[in-house]
Amino acid sequence: MSKQTKKTSKPDNKKRATATSSELSAPKNAPASPPKKSPFRIIFSIITLVFVAIIVWNARGEIVQAFDYLKSANIWWILLLIPEQLFMYFCAGQIVFSYMRNRRQFKHASNWELLRMSLELNFINHAIPSSGFSGLGYMIWRLRPFGVTAGQASFVYALRFVIMLCANQLQTIVAVIFLALSGNIHDGSEWIVVLTFLLSAGTLAAIFTIIYIATSRARIERFARFFSRAVNAIVRKVTFGKHQNVLAFESVHKFFDDWHDDLIVAKRHRRSLLRPILWGCLYSFFEVAIFWVVSISMGNAKILPQIMVGEALASVIGGILPTPGGVGGYEGAMIFVMSLLGVEVGLATAVVITTRVLFLLGTIASGYGFYQYALAHAATPFDIKNPPNQDD
C-alpha cells in the first residue's frame, strides 16, 4: 500500500509544481492582456472612416452654404437642436427596445446603453450607402450578444420602419388637411400629395407581402424553396457554374420562421405594440421639428405643414436612393415640394440645406465614437459560439 501511495503521489507533486510555476509566471492580480483586434473590426473601421470622409467632402459646398445661412439665424434656437436630435435618436431606438423589453429581452440594459446603440444605428444608416440594409446588418451583429437571432432582429427592424412610415404618413394627412382648410394648396400642386401616397403605398405593399408570407408556415416553406432556388440559379449563371449553392433553403426558412414566431406573439400581445407606436409618433414629430426649429431661427414659424408634406416625400425618395442618408435626392425633393406648396424657393433652400447639414454633422459627431467603441469592445459574430438564451 505504501508503494502504491508513493506512486500516486508523484503525479500530484508534479501537478502542484506546475500549478505553482504557472501562478508565479501569471499572478492573479496581473492585468488581463487586451484582446487582439480582428481583421473584421479593422476593415469595417477603415471602410466607415472612408465613407464619412466621402460624405463630408461631397457635402462641402452645402456645408459652406449652411454656415452662410446660419449667420442670419438665431443661435439659441440652433443650439436647441443638440438635445432635440439626441432625444429623437433615443425615440428611434425605443421603438425597437421597448418592444423587445416586453419580450423579456434587454432586461439588464440601461437607458444609456440603449441610447448608445440608437446613435450607432442611426450613424450607420447615414454613413454607409445601402438603402437601410447596412443598418439591418449592423443591428443583427450588435444584438446577437443579447441572444437576438437574425430573424428576430430583422423583424423588429422592419417593425421600426413600418411604425415610422405610418406615423410619418399620419402627420402628412394632418398637414394636408390643414393646408386644404387654410386654402394654402395652390393650383397645380395637388398631384404632389398623390405622389407621396403612391410611393409610400409601394413600400407598404412590399412590407405587407413579407408579413403575409411569414404568417403561414406553408407559405414560408414554399417561398423559401422558390427564393433559394432562384438565387442559386442566378449566381450559377453569373459565376458560370463556379458557385452552385450559395444560399441554403434551411437558412431562408429559419429566417422567415423567426418572423413567424414574432408575428404570432405580436398578435397575441397587441398591447406590446402600444409603446413602440407612441415612440414612433414622437420620433416622427421630432424628425420634422428639426426643420421647424431651423425655420423658426430664421424668423419663419408658419411653414410647418409644408415641411411635413415635403419631408414625407423626401423620406420615401431618400429611403430608395443608395446614397448615405439619401443625400442629394432628399434635399432636392423636399425643396421642390415646399416650393410647390407656396414656400419661397430661397427660404425652402435655406431651411432644408441648413437643417440637413446640421443633421449630418450631428449624426457623425454623436454616433461615430460609439460605433468605434462597439467595434473595439463588442463581440464579433465569430467570437460568439453560444449566445445567451432569451425567454420568448
C-alpha positions as CSV (number, residue, x, y, z in Angstrom):
1,M,0.0,0.0,0.0
2,S,2.8,2.4,0.8
3,K,4.4,1.8,-2.6
4,Q,1.1,2.5,-4.4
5,T,0.7,5.6,-2.3
6,K,4.1,6.9,-3.3
7,K,3.5,6.1,-7.0
8,T,0.2,8.0,-7.0
9,S,1.7,10.9,-5.0
10,K,4.3,11.7,-7.6
11,P,2.0,12.9,-10.3
12,D,0.2,15.1,-7.7
13,N,3.5,16.7,-6.8
14,K,4.2,17.4,-10.4
15,K,0.8,19.0,-10.9
16,R,1.4,21.1,-7.8
17,A,4.7,22.2,-9.1
18,T,3.3,23.0,-12.5
19,A,0.5,25.0,-10.9
20,T,2.9,26.8,-8.7
21,S,5.1,27.8,-11.6
22,S,2.2,29.0,-13.6
23,E,0.9,31.1,-10.7
24,L,4.3,32.6,-10.3
25,S,4.5,33.4,-14.0
26,A,1.0,34.9,-14.1
27,P,-0.1,36.4,-10.8
28,K,-3.8,36.7,-10.1
29,N,-3.7,40.5,-9.8
30,A,-1.9,40.9,-13.2
31,P,-4.0,42.9,-15.7
32,A,-5.5,40.8,-18.5
33,S,-3.9,41.2,-21.9
34,P,-6.0,43.2,-24.3
35,P,-8.0,41.3,-26.9
36,K,-6.5,41.0,-30.3
37,K,-8.1,43.2,-32.9
38,S,-9.7,41.0,-35.6
39,P,-9.5,41.9,-39.3
40,F,-13.2,42.1,-39.3
41,R,-13.2,45.2,-36.9
42,I,-10.2,46.8,-38.6
43,I,-11.7,46.5,-42.1
44,F,-15.1,47.9,-41.1
45,S,-13.5,50.7,-39.2
46,I,-11.5,51.8,-42.2
47,I,-14.4,51.4,-44.6
48,T,-16.6,53.5,-42.3
49,L,-14.0,56.2,-42.0
50,V,-13.6,56.4,-45.8
51,F,-17.4,56.7,-46.2
52,V,-17.5,59.5,-43.6
53,A,-14.7,61.3,-45.4
54,I,-16.5,61.0,-48.7
55,I,-19.8,62.3,-47.3
56,V,-18.2,65.3,-45.8
57,W,-16.2,66.0,-48.9
58,N,-19.2,65.7,-51.2
59,A,-21.2,68.0,-48.9
60,R,-18.5,70.6,-48.6
61,G,-20.5,73.0,-50.8
62,E,-23.7,72.6,-48.7
63,I,-21.7,72.9,-45.5
64,V,-20.3,76.3,-46.6
65,Q,-23.7,77.4,-47.8
66,A,-25.3,76.3,-44.5
67,F,-22.8,78.3,-42.4
68,D,-23.6,81.3,-44.5
69,Y,-27.3,80.9,-43.7
70,L,-26.5,80.5,-40.0
71,K,-25.1,84.0,-39.9
72,S,-28.6,85.4,-40.0
73,A,-30.2,82.7,-37.7
74,N,-30.9,82.9,-34.0
75,I,-28.1,80.9,-32.4
76,W,-30.1,79.9,-29.3
77,W,-32.7,78.1,-31.5
78,I,-29.9,76.4,-33.3
79,L,-28.3,75.1,-30.0
80,L,-31.7,73.7,-29.2
81,L,-31.1,71.1,-31.9
82,I,-28.5,69.3,-29.9
83,P,-30.8,67.9,-27.2
84,E,-33.6,67.6,-29.7
85,Q,-31.6,65.4,-32.1
86,L,-30.3,63.2,-29.2
87,F,-33.9,62.7,-27.9
88,M,-35.1,62.0,-31.5
89,Y,-32.5,59.2,-31.8
90,F,-33.4,57.9,-28.4
91,C,-37.1,57.6,-29.6
92,A,-36.0,55.7,-32.7
93,G,-34.2,53.2,-30.5
94,Q,-37.1,52.9,-28.1
95,I,-39.3,51.7,-31.0
96,V,-37.2,48.6,-31.1
97,F,-36.1,48.2,-27.5
98,S,-39.4,48.9,-25.8
99,Y,-40.9,46.1,-27.8
100,M,-38.1,43.7,-27.1
101,R,-38.2,44.5,-23.4
102,N,-41.8,43.4,-23.5
103,R,-40.5,40.2,-24.9
104,R,-38.2,39.9,-21.8
105,Q,-35.1,41.0,-23.7
106,F,-32.8,43.8,-22.8
107,K,-33.9,43.5,-19.2
108,H,-30.5,44.4,-17.8
109,A,-29.6,47.1,-20.4
110,S,-29.6,50.6,-19.1
111,N,-31.1,53.6,-21.0
112,W,-27.6,54.9,-21.6
113,E,-26.6,51.7,-23.3
114,L,-29.8,51.7,-25.4
115,L,-29.1,55.4,-26.4
116,R,-25.6,54.4,-27.5
117,M,-26.9,51.6,-29.7
118,S,-29.5,54.0,-31.1
119,L,-26.8,56.6,-32.0
120,E,-24.7,53.8,-33.5
121,L,-27.5,52.5,-35.7
122,N,-28.5,55.9,-36.9
123,F,-24.9,56.7,-37.7
124,I,-24.6,53.5,-39.8
125,N,-27.8,54.2,-41.7
126,H,-26.5,57.7,-42.7
127,A,-22.8,56.8,-43.2
128,I,-22.9,53.7,-45.4
129,P,-24.8,53.7,-48.7
130,S,-27.1,50.7,-48.8
131,S,-30.7,52.0,-48.6
132,G,-31.0,50.9,-44.9
133,F,-29.6,47.4,-45.3
134,S,-26.3,48.5,-43.6
135,G,-28.4,49.4,-40.5
136,L,-30.1,46.0,-40.6
137,G,-26.8,44.1,-40.9
138,Y,-25.2,46.2,-38.1
139,M,-28.3,45.6,-35.9
140,I,-28.1,41.9,-36.4
141,W,-24.5,41.9,-35.4
142,R,-24.9,44.3,-32.5
143,L,-27.9,42.5,-30.9
144,R,-26.5,38.9,-31.3
145,P,-24.7,39.0,-27.9
146,F,-28.1,39.7,-26.3
147,G,-29.4,36.4,-27.7
148,V,-31.3,38.0,-30.5
149,T,-31.4,35.9,-33.7
150,A,-31.1,37.4,-37.2
151,G,-34.8,36.8,-37.9
152,Q,-35.8,38.5,-34.7
153,A,-33.6,41.5,-35.3
154,S,-34.9,41.8,-38.9
155,F,-38.5,41.6,-37.6
156,V,-38.0,44.5,-35.1
157,Y,-36.1,46.5,-37.7
158,A,-39.0,46.1,-40.1
159,L,-41.4,46.9,-37.3
160,R,-39.4,50.1,-36.6
161,F,-39.6,51.0,-40.3
162,V,-43.4,50.3,-40.6
163,I,-44.2,52.3,-37.4
164,M,-42.0,55.3,-38.6
165,L,-43.6,55.2,-42.0
166,C,-47.2,55.0,-40.7
167,A,-46.5,57.8,-38.2
168,N,-45.0,59.9,-40.9
169,Q,-48.0,59.4,-43.2
170,L,-50.4,60.3,-40.4
171,Q,-48.5,63.6,-40.0
172,T,-48.7,64.1,-43.7
173,I,-52.5,63.6,-43.7
174,V,-52.9,66.1,-40.8
175,A,-50.7,68.6,-42.7
176,V,-52.6,68.2,-46.0
177,I,-56.0,68.7,-44.2
178,F,-54.6,71.8,-42.5
179,L,-53.4,73.2,-45.8
180,A,-56.7,72.4,-47.5
181,L,-58.7,74.1,-44.8
182,S,-56.5,77.1,-44.8
183,G,-56.5,77.4,-48.6
184,N,-52.7,77.0,-49.0
185,I,-52.8,74.3,-51.6
186,H,-52.1,76.1,-54.8
187,D,-53.5,75.1,-58.2
188,G,-51.3,72.5,-59.9
189,S,-49.8,71.2,-56.7
190,E,-52.4,68.6,-55.8
191,W,-50.5,65.9,-57.7
192,I,-47.6,66.1,-55.3
193,V,-49.7,64.8,-52.4
194,V,-51.0,61.9,-54.5
195,L,-47.4,61.0,-55.5
196,T,-46.4,61.0,-51.8
197,F,-49.0,58.4,-51.0
198,L,-48.3,56.3,-54.1
199,L,-44.6,56.0,-53.2
200,S,-45.5,55.1,-49.6
201,A,-48.0,52.6,-50.7
202,G,-45.4,50.7,-52.8
203,T,-43.1,50.4,-49.7
204,L,-46.0,49.3,-47.6
205,A,-47.1,46.7,-50.2
206,A,-43.6,45.1,-50.1
207,I,-43.7,45.0,-46.3
208,F,-47.1,43.5,-46.1
209,T,-46.2,40.9,-48.7
210,I,-43.4,39.8,-46.4
211,I,-45.8,39.8,-43.4
212,Y,-48.3,37.7,-45.5
213,I,-45.6,35.1,-46.2
214,A,-44.4,35.0,-42.7
215,T,-47.8,34.4,-41.1
216,S,-48.1,30.9,-42.6
217,R,-45.6,28.1,-42.2
218,A,-46.8,26.6,-45.5
219,R,-46.2,29.9,-47.4
220,I,-42.8,30.2,-45.7
221,E,-41.7,26.8,-46.9
222,R,-42.9,27.4,-50.5
223,F,-41.3,30.9,-50.6
224,A,-38.0,29.6,-49.0
225,R,-37.7,26.9,-51.7
226,F,-38.5,29.3,-54.5
227,F,-36.2,32.1,-53.3
228,S,-33.2,29.8,-52.5
229,R,-33.5,28.1,-55.9
230,A,-33.9,31.4,-57.8
231,V,-30.9,33.0,-56.0
232,N,-28.7,29.9,-56.6
233,A,-29.7,29.8,-60.3
234,I,-28.8,33.5,-60.8
235,V,-25.5,33.0,-59.0
236,R,-24.7,29.9,-61.1
237,K,-25.3,31.9,-64.3
238,V,-23.3,34.9,-63.2
239,T,-20.3,32.9,-62.0
240,F,-20.5,30.4,-64.9
241,G,-21.1,27.5,-62.6
242,K,-18.2,28.1,-60.2
243,H,-20.6,28.6,-57.3
244,Q,-23.5,26.2,-57.1
245,N,-25.4,26.7,-53.8
246,V,-24.6,29.9,-52.0
247,L,-28.0,30.2,-50.3
248,A,-29.3,27.2,-48.4
249,F,-33.1,26.5,-48.1
250,E,-32.7,26.0,-44.4
251,S,-31.2,29.5,-43.8
252,V,-34.1,31.2,-45.6
253,H,-36.7,29.0,-43.9
254,K,-35.1,29.8,-40.5
255,F,-35.1,33.5,-41.2
256,F,-38.8,33.7,-42.0
257,D,-39.7,31.2,-39.3
258,D,-38.3,33.6,-36.7
259,W,-40.5,36.2,-38.2
260,H,-43.5,33.9,-38.0
261,D,-43.0,33.3,-34.2
262,D,-42.6,37.1,-33.6
263,L,-45.7,37.9,-35.6
264,I,-47.8,35.3,-33.7
265,V,-46.5,36.7,-30.4
266,A,-47.3,40.3,-31.6
267,K,-50.8,39.2,-32.4
268,R,-51.3,37.6,-29.1
269,H,-49.8,40.5,-27.1
270,R,-51.1,43.5,-29.1
271,R,-50.5,45.8,-26.1
272,S,-46.8,45.2,-26.5
273,L,-47.0,47.3,-29.7
274,L,-48.5,50.3,-27.9
275,R,-45.2,51.8,-26.6
276,P,-43.3,51.3,-29.9
277,I,-46.2,53.1,-31.7
278,L,-46.1,56.0,-29.2
279,W,-42.3,56.2,-29.5
280,G,-42.6,56.1,-33.3
281,C,-45.1,59.1,-33.2
282,L,-42.6,61.0,-31.1
283,Y,-39.8,60.2,-33.4
284,S,-41.7,61.3,-36.5
285,F,-42.7,64.6,-34.9
286,F,-39.1,65.4,-33.7
287,E,-37.7,64.5,-37.1
288,V,-39.9,67.2,-38.7
289,A,-39.3,69.5,-35.7
290,I,-35.6,69.8,-36.6
291,F,-36.6,71.6,-39.8
292,W,-39.2,73.7,-38.0
293,V,-36.7,74.8,-35.3
294,V,-34.3,76.0,-38.1
295,S,-37.1,77.8,-39.9
296,I,-38.0,79.5,-36.6
297,S,-34.4,80.5,-36.1
298,M,-34.7,82.3,-39.5
299,G,-37.9,84.0,-38.5
300,N,-40.4,81.8,-40.3
301,A,-42.6,79.7,-38.0
302,K,-45.7,79.3,-40.2
303,I,-44.4,76.7,-42.7
304,L,-44.7,73.6,-40.5
305,P,-47.4,72.0,-42.7
306,Q,-45.3,72.5,-45.9
307,I,-42.3,71.0,-44.0
308,M,-44.4,67.9,-43.0
309,V,-45.5,67.2,-46.6
310,G,-42.1,67.9,-48.1
311,E,-40.4,65.7,-45.5
312,A,-42.8,62.8,-46.1
313,L,-42.0,62.6,-49.8
314,A,-38.3,63.3,-49.3
315,S,-38.1,60.4,-46.8
316,V,-39.5,58.0,-49.3
317,I,-37.1,59.1,-52.0
318,G,-34.2,59.2,-49.6
319,G,-35.0,55.6,-48.5
320,I,-34.9,54.4,-52.1
321,L,-31.7,56.0,-53.0
322,P,-28.5,54.1,-52.3
323,T,-26.6,57.2,-51.2
324,P,-25.9,57.7,-47.4
325,G,-29.0,59.1,-45.8
326,G,-30.5,59.7,-49.2
327,V,-28.1,62.7,-49.7
328,G,-28.9,64.5,-52.9
329,G,-32.4,63.3,-53.7
330,Y,-33.8,64.0,-50.2
331,E,-32.9,67.7,-50.3
332,G,-34.0,68.3,-53.8
333,A,-37.3,66.6,-53.3
334,M,-38.1,68.5,-50.1
335,I,-37.2,71.9,-51.6
336,F,-39.3,71.1,-54.7
337,V,-42.4,70.1,-52.7
338,M,-42.2,73.0,-50.3
339,S,-41.8,75.5,-53.2
340,L,-44.9,73.9,-54.9
341,L,-46.8,74.4,-51.7
342,G,-46.1,78.1,-51.6
343,V,-42.8,78.5,-49.7
344,E,-40.3,80.8,-51.4
345,V,-37.5,78.8,-53.1
346,G,-34.9,80.8,-51.3
347,L,-36.4,80.2,-47.9
348,A,-37.0,76.5,-48.6
349,T,-33.4,76.1,-49.7
350,A,-32.0,77.8,-46.7
351,V,-34.1,75.7,-44.2
352,V,-33.5,72.4,-45.9
353,I,-29.8,72.8,-46.6
354,T,-29.0,74.2,-43.2
355,T,-31.1,71.5,-41.4
356,R,-29.6,68.6,-43.4
357,V,-26.0,69.8,-42.8
358,L,-26.5,70.2,-39.1
359,F,-28.3,66.9,-39.0
360,L,-25.5,65.2,-40.9
361,L,-22.8,66.7,-38.7
362,G,-24.8,65.9,-35.5
363,T,-25.2,62.3,-36.7
364,I,-21.5,61.8,-37.2
365,A,-20.5,63.6,-34.0
366,S,-22.9,61.7,-31.9
367,G,-22.6,58.2,-33.4
368,Y,-19.1,57.7,-34.8
369,G,-17.3,57.4,-31.4
370,F,-19.8,54.9,-30.0
371,Y,-19.6,53.0,-33.3
372,Q,-15.8,52.7,-33.0
373,Y,-16.2,51.7,-29.3
374,A,-18.6,49.0,-30.3
375,L,-16.2,47.6,-32.9
376,A,-13.4,47.5,-30.4
377,H,-15.3,46.0,-27.5
378,A,-18.4,44.3,-28.7
379,A,-18.2,40.6,-29.7
380,T,-18.0,39.9,-33.4
381,P,-20.1,37.2,-34.9
382,F,-17.0,34.9,-35.0
383,D,-16.5,35.4,-31.2
384,I,-19.9,34.2,-30.2
385,K,-20.5,30.5,-30.1
386,N,-23.3,30.2,-27.5
387,P,-25.2,33.5,-27.1
388,P,-27.4,33.7,-24.1
389,N,-30.9,32.5,-24.5
390,Q,-33.8,34.9,-24.1
391,D,-37.3,33.9,-23.0
392,D,-40.0,34.1,-25.6
